[in-house]
Amino acid sequence: MSDSRIILIVDDDNVSRETLEAMLQGCGHTFERASCGTEALERFAQQPPDLVLLDVMMPGMDGYEVCRRMRAVPLLGDVPILMTTALDDRASRVKGIEAGADDFISKPIDSLELRTRVTTILRLNRFRRLQSQHMQLLEAHLVLQQSYESTLDGWVRALDLRDHETDLHSQRVAAMAIALGRALGLSQEDLVQIGRSALLHDIGKIGIPDGILLKTSPLTSEERCTMQTHPQLGYDMLAQIEFLRPALEIPLCHHERWDGTGYPRRLKGLEIPLFARIFAPIDVWDALASDRPYRQAWERDRIIAHIRAGSGSHFDPTIVDPFLALATMPPTMPD
């Protein structure tokens, strides 16, 4: 073994304790000794070992009872116990397993067998602990991710409450972005990111003054310039959060246009990130299909014609047809 382990040797016979320790010398272990069950339980609780070598036949409290009591110590139930015994009958082994022993080795003990058994048990127990730690990390990651998702949902709901015209707009476009991404063959990880990115596309509007954001009449040119800062505001806000860095494309680029006349960076064609190109017709469709304080929702045929007319100017022409196929698909009837 390359790393040290604490081994507790429990035997009422001093010669047996010294013999077991001598057999395991050179393996890098540290040894603790106990001559009876009571002493073993005290040492077990005070200095938790990595392995217990436990003699079965001891006066007073035998090895079976010691094993049962060790297994009852909180947080130490996974310490492996290797019983050493002169008994070799089936009933004795069954009794030991029922008491909580992991393995048996019969006396007289062969040194090579002992070293092999100890090495194997320690490795298996280390593997189990690593598995347990891995599962704990996965569970913690899941809890953290759920916390992040709840926070994102809270942000979007706060924006929805402030910007009355959205009416769950962010949730709808996020769901449609995932559906279109799936139709276009995006990976599962990309679907997660495009959903988050779409959900947060207008988060920068939190930084727009109410007098502009909630205005029901046409914006002045100066007000329009202020409104057009919301993609950069959203990017600046989200870029500080490492968890959200893969989801920045849509908040920053959802107002870019295929012909380069959009904002904030006037990106053109394939310079526009894929997620933003996928999202652009979705955002326009949902906006035009919804009532606004300054206009009624458009008829579906008019929206379809508008998006087709924007293919190659506003929208990536390779995205328009798959999007319209999805958007105009008849609703699925329940079984």
Secondary structure, 3 states (H helix, E strand, C coil): CCCCCEEEEECCCHHHHHHHHHHCCCCCCEEEEECCHHHHHHHHHHCCCCEEEEECCCCCCCHHHHHHHHHCCCCCCCCCEEEEECCCCHHHHHHHHHHCCCEEEECCCCHHHHHHHHHHHHHHHHHHHHHHHHHHHHHHHHHHHHHHHHHHHHHHHHHHHHCCCCCCHHHHHHHHHHHHHHHCCCCHHHHHHHHHHHHCCCHHHHHCCHHHHCCCCCCCHHHHHHHCCHHHHHHHHHCCCHHHHHHCHHHHHCCCCCCCCCCCCCCCHHHCCHHHHHHHHHHHHHHHCCCECCECCCCHHHHHHHHHHCECCCECHHHHHHHHHHHCCCCCCCC
